Amino acid sequence: MSPDVFLFWFLAILTVISGLMVVLMTNPVFSALSLAMTMVLIGALFVTLNATFLAGVQLIVYAGAVMVLFVMVLMLFDLKNEIYAFTRGKISGAFKVGSVGILAGLVIGSIGLTASTLLQSSTAPLVSMSGDTTKDLGKILFSQYLLGFEALGALLLIVAVGAVALARSKGGTHAK
Protein backbone atom coordinates (compact mmCIF):
# COMPACT_ATOMS: atom_id res chain seq x y z
CA MET A 1 0.00 0.00 0.00
CA SER A 2 1.48 3.32 -1.05
CA PRO A 3 1.69 6.23 1.41
CA ASP A 4 -0.92 8.20 -0.56
CA VAL A 5 -3.46 5.40 -0.33
CA PHE A 6 -2.71 4.89 3.37
CA LEU A 7 -3.15 8.62 4.07
CA PHE A 8 -6.44 8.69 2.17
CA TRP A 9 -7.88 5.75 4.09
CA PHE A 10 -6.59 7.08 7.41
CA LEU A 11 -8.28 10.44 6.77
CA ALA A 12 -11.44 8.70 5.54
CA ILE A 13 -11.70 6.65 8.74
CA LEU A 14 -11.10 9.75 10.87
CA THR A 15 -13.80 11.59 8.87
CA VAL A 16 -16.34 8.83 9.50
CA ILE A 17 -15.48 8.74 13.22
CA SER A 18 -15.81 12.51 13.59
CA GLY A 19 -19.07 12.40 11.62
CA LEU A 20 -20.42 9.81 14.04
CA MET A 21 -19.32 11.99 16.95
CA VAL A 22 -21.50 14.80 15.56
CA VAL A 23 -24.55 12.61 16.02
CA LEU A 24 -23.55 10.75 19.18
CA MET A 25 -22.36 13.66 21.35
CA THR A 26 -24.94 14.86 23.86
CA ASN A 27 -23.40 18.30 24.32
CA PRO A 28 -24.27 20.56 21.34
CA VAL A 29 -20.99 22.47 21.62
CA PHE A 30 -18.95 19.26 21.33
CA SER A 31 -21.17 18.20 18.46
CA ALA A 32 -20.45 21.47 16.65
CA LEU A 33 -16.71 21.02 17.24
CA SER A 34 -16.95 17.51 15.82
CA LEU A 35 -18.74 18.92 12.79
CA ALA A 36 -15.93 21.45 12.29
CA MET A 37 -13.40 18.62 12.53
CA THR A 38 -15.39 16.65 9.94
CA MET A 39 -15.37 19.60 7.55
CA VAL A 40 -11.61 20.07 7.92
CA LEU A 41 -10.99 16.36 7.36
CA ILE A 42 -13.12 16.43 4.20
CA GLY A 43 -10.94 19.29 2.98
CA ALA A 44 -7.88 17.14 3.70
CA LEU A 45 -9.42 14.31 1.71
CA PHE A 46 -9.83 16.67 -1.24
CA VAL A 47 -6.13 17.53 -0.98
CA THR A 48 -5.18 13.84 -1.15
CA LEU A 49 -7.26 13.60 -4.33
CA ASN A 50 -5.39 16.58 -5.86
CA ALA A 51 -8.52 18.74 -5.77
CA THR A 52 -6.97 21.74 -4.06
CA PHE A 53 -9.63 24.20 -5.21
CA LEU A 54 -12.38 22.05 -3.71
CA ALA A 55 -10.33 21.72 -0.52
CA GLY A 56 -10.01 25.49 -0.25
CA VAL A 57 -13.70 26.05 -0.90
CA GLN A 58 -14.55 23.33 1.63
CA LEU A 59 -12.47 25.03 4.32
CA ILE A 60 -13.63 28.57 3.56
CA VAL A 61 -17.33 27.93 3.02
CA TYR A 62 -18.18 25.00 5.27
CA ALA A 63 -15.52 24.96 7.98
CA GLY A 64 -15.54 28.75 8.12
CA ALA A 65 -18.83 30.41 7.26
CA VAL A 66 -21.31 27.62 8.02
CA MET A 67 -19.66 26.80 11.35
CA VAL A 68 -19.84 30.48 12.35
CA LEU A 69 -23.59 30.37 11.73
CA PHE A 70 -23.92 27.16 13.79
CA VAL A 71 -22.01 28.71 16.69
CA MET A 72 -24.23 31.81 16.56
CA VAL A 73 -27.33 29.62 16.77
CA LEU A 74 -25.84 27.68 19.69
CA MET A 75 -25.24 30.96 21.51
CA LEU A 76 -28.96 31.74 21.36
CA PHE A 77 -30.06 28.48 23.01
CA ASP A 78 -30.18 27.73 26.70
CA LEU A 79 -28.15 24.54 26.47
CA LYS A 80 -29.00 23.34 29.99
CA ASN A 81 -32.71 23.04 29.18
CA GLU A 82 -32.25 21.76 25.63
CA ILE A 83 -30.87 18.38 26.75
CA TYR A 84 -34.11 17.55 28.55
CA ALA A 85 -36.17 18.31 25.45
CA PHE A 86 -34.49 15.48 23.51
CA THR A 87 -34.46 12.76 26.19
CA ARG A 88 -38.12 12.11 26.90
CA GLY A 89 -40.12 8.91 26.89
CA LYS A 90 -40.17 5.55 25.19
CA ILE A 91 -42.25 6.68 22.22
CA SER A 92 -39.73 9.32 21.19
CA GLY A 93 -36.92 6.78 21.68
CA ALA A 94 -38.73 4.31 19.42
CA PHE A 95 -39.26 7.06 16.87
CA LYS A 96 -35.54 7.89 16.95
CA VAL A 97 -34.52 4.25 16.48
CA GLY A 98 -37.03 3.81 13.65
CA SER A 99 -35.88 6.93 11.84
CA VAL A 100 -32.25 5.83 12.12
CA GLY A 101 -33.23 2.45 10.65
CA ILE A 102 -35.07 4.08 7.75
CA LEU A 103 -32.12 6.41 7.10
CA ALA A 104 -29.66 3.51 7.20
CA GLY A 105 -31.82 1.58 4.72
CA LEU A 106 -31.94 4.57 2.37
CA VAL A 107 -28.16 5.01 2.55
CA ILE A 108 -27.47 1.32 1.93
CA GLY A 109 -29.99 1.26 -0.93
CA SER A 110 -28.48 4.31 -2.59
CA ILE A 111 -24.97 2.87 -2.28
CA GLY A 112 -26.15 -0.38 -3.86
CA LEU A 113 -27.95 1.45 -6.66
CA THR A 114 -24.90 3.61 -7.36
CA ALA A 115 -22.59 0.59 -7.39
CA SER A 116 -24.83 -1.31 -9.80
CA THR A 117 -25.12 1.74 -12.07
CA LEU A 118 -21.34 2.18 -12.10
CA LEU A 119 -20.79 -1.47 -12.95
CA GLN A 120 -23.26 -1.29 -15.87
CA SER A 121 -22.06 2.00 -17.33
CA SER A 122 -19.41 2.08 -19.99
CA THR A 123 -16.23 4.03 -19.51
CA ALA A 124 -16.72 7.33 -21.28
CA PRO A 125 -13.70 9.50 -22.10
CA LEU A 126 -13.20 12.45 -19.79
CA VAL A 127 -13.81 15.87 -21.29
CA SER A 128 -11.06 18.35 -20.51
CA MET A 129 -11.84 22.04 -20.25
CA SER A 130 -9.49 24.50 -21.76
CA GLY A 131 -8.43 27.54 -19.78
CA ASP A 132 -8.28 28.30 -16.11
CA THR A 133 -11.90 28.53 -14.99
CA THR A 134 -10.98 29.24 -11.35
CA LYS A 135 -9.01 32.29 -12.38
CA ASP A 136 -11.89 33.51 -14.56
CA LEU A 137 -14.33 33.00 -11.69
CA GLY A 138 -12.12 35.04 -9.36
CA LYS A 139 -11.84 37.88 -11.86
CA ILE A 140 -15.61 38.05 -12.31
CA LEU A 141 -16.30 37.80 -8.57
CA PHE A 142 -13.89 40.56 -7.60
CA SER A 143 -14.68 42.90 -10.50
CA GLN A 144 -18.38 42.69 -11.42
CA TYR A 145 -19.79 41.44 -8.11
CA LEU A 146 -17.47 43.15 -5.60
CA LEU A 147 -20.24 45.24 -4.02
CA GLY A 148 -22.40 42.17 -3.33
CA PHE A 149 -19.41 40.27 -1.98
CA GLU A 150 -18.55 43.08 0.45
CA ALA A 151 -22.22 43.59 1.42
CA LEU A 152 -22.52 39.91 2.29
CA GLY A 153 -19.42 40.12 4.51
CA ALA A 154 -20.82 43.17 6.32
CA LEU A 155 -24.20 41.45 6.73
CA LEU A 156 -22.60 38.37 8.30
CA LEU A 157 -20.65 40.59 10.71
CA ILE A 158 -23.85 42.42 11.72
CA VAL A 159 -25.62 39.08 12.30
CA ALA A 160 -22.77 37.85 14.50
CA VAL A 161 -22.78 41.02 16.61
CA GLY A 162 -26.59 40.87 16.87
CA ALA A 163 -26.51 37.24 18.04
CA VAL A 164 -24.02 38.08 20.78
CA ALA A 165 -26.08 41.12 21.83
CA LEU A 166 -29.30 39.08 22.00
CA ALA A 167 -27.65 36.28 23.95
CA ARG A 168 -26.19 38.73 26.50
CA SER A 169 -29.21 41.03 26.86
CA LYS A 170 -31.48 41.00 29.89
CA GLY A 171 -33.81 38.05 29.60
CA GLY A 172 -31.53 36.40 27.03
CA THR A 173 -30.41 32.83 27.40
CA HIS A 174 -26.92 33.69 28.65
CA ALA A 175 -27.69 36.81 30.70
CA LYS A 176 -25.88 37.13 34.01
C-alpha positions, 0 to 999 in steps of 0.5 A: 500500500502506497503512502498516498493510499494509506493517508487517504484511508486514514483520513477517511476513517477519521472523517467517518469517526468525527461524523459519528461523533457529531450525532452521538455527542450529547453536548451541542458544543462538542457536536459542533466542534466535531462537525468542524473537525469533519469539515476540515478532514473532508478538505484534507481528503480533497487535498489527497485527491489533488482537488486543491480548489475544492479543498479550499472552498470546503475550508472557507465555506463549510468549515468557516462560514457555516460553522460560524452560523452554527455557533451563533445559533448555539449561543442563542439556546439555553443549552441546559434546558435543551438536553431535557427536550431530547431525552423524553419517553419511550415513544420518542426513543422508538421514533428515533430508532425507527428513523435511524433504521429508515435512514440507514436503509436509504443510505445502503440502498443508494450505495447499492444502486450507485454501485450497480449503475457504475458497474453497468455504465461504460467508460466514457472518455473524460472531457477536458476544459481549456483555460483556467476557470478558477481564475476567470471566476475570481476575476468576475467575482472581484470585479463585477460582483465586488459590491455584493461580496462586500455587502454579504461580509458586512451582513454576516458581521452584523448578524454575529454582533446581533446574536451576541447582543441578544444572547447577553441582553437582559432576559436572554439565554446567557444573561448574568 
